[in-house]
Amino acid sequence: MDVFDKYALVSGRHSKVVQAGADPFGVCINEVTSATRGRINGRDTILVGTNNYLGLTFDPACTDAAVAAIREYGTGTTGSRIANGTYAIHRELEREIADFMQRRGALVFPTGYQANLGMLAGLAGPRDVILMDADSHSSIYDGCRLSGATVVRFRHNNADDLDRRLARLADQGECKLIVVEGIYSMLGDQAPLAELAEVKERHGAYLLVDEAHSVGVLGEHGRGAAEAQGVEAAVDFIAGTFSKSLGAVGGFVASDHPKFDVLRFCCRQYMFTASSCPSSIASVRAAFRRIREQPELRQRLWANAGALYDGLIALGFEVCSARSPIIAVRLPDEQTAFRAWHRLLEHGVYVNLALPPGTPNGVCLLRCSVSAAHTPDEIAEVCRRFARLAAELSESETDETPLAAHG
Ligand SMILES: Cc1ncc(COP(=O)(O)O)c(C=O)c1O
């Protein structure tokens, strides 16, 4: 028995895809020329799958801050937050995040993934119950598992189902923690936070909202879905990432809880890993300033999202949610989705291919994410290239020639 035998099925599936002409899970961007363009396979490509919602990865204030931080503090901290890895800039960023999110305190983690692991395993233990939305990100699934709590999944965005499950659990668990996302990463739909918050209050539970895809994107000030839906007071813990609208690497959790800071000494994902490198911390501080000072970035993002959304609907594509900067185009099966993804790449458009089991309800998706940095011309060009794809799809349907054989 080989130690890798357990992966035979997965690697067989992957080889088939690669033999068909491209590896959607091994795309290499050879050159990144801007927040919205790169060279892939020698071709200038419009990037429409990078979660770079505000396009800040090349913002001069962010890049200058990162470069200056490397010169001042070095390339890495070489230590964890509880040893030598807390610099003044880590503390300053935590204060700024708390201030931005209008919370009493915030903790910074090396990634958003670790922020979710750390919070779930830090807040909940074997005597507690976590109620998680069924469509949650892997980091939430993994954090739940790590916590040792009893984990109960409720139906996606279904406050009644949450209510029923909480009622059944009335006598179980010391604390109950509900976990949802502001905007869901695959389909781009929003959590109905007001309904969920009402249920949470009635059952005396805590509520954690992962705003990974909604900070900088939703709300008058960019604080996320809870701000946009007017329910911030009902949210006990807000998790976020630096790897999307903030254009860097890292994550955070913010809270008003007066004892929140104890997690600095009890949360293993915070304590036992090297702290974020100075360049990330510095660029994220600059990115938060941009979000504060330039609401027009958010307006541009939504204008672009609306234009692409309308364009794809007009072309007859099935889109999975209401308007959102994540536009998930549903295709009928895995083969068609792969071919469509490959063909788009050949047309110079990069989107994410998302397949089961990584998608809700086994759907096959071309997942687009829009940026404020896309120009209206780029969005129009993406629509034109999707139009070509639509023609190729219907052609291959009628003459039953596999799409990959065209061109
Ligand atoms: C909802 C959600 N939470 C957390 C994460 C993890 O963030 P990071 O990339 O910073 O680890 C992601 C990343 O895709 C996400 O979509």
The ligand as an ORCA input file, in Angstrom:
! r2SCAN-3c Opt
* xyz 0 1
  C     -15.224     33.215      2.987
  C     -13.749     33.071      3.120
  N     -13.208     33.063      4.346
  C     -11.878     32.941      4.514
  C     -11.025     32.815      3.447
  C      -9.544     32.636      3.681
  O      -8.853     33.803      3.410
  P      -7.280     33.826      3.140
  O      -7.090     33.731      1.676
  O      -6.835     35.132      3.701
  O      -6.672     32.680      3.860
  C     -11.534     32.836      2.158
  C     -10.629     32.712      1.005
  O     -10.946     32.431     -0.088
  C     -12.940     32.948      1.982
  O     -13.482     32.942      0.763
*
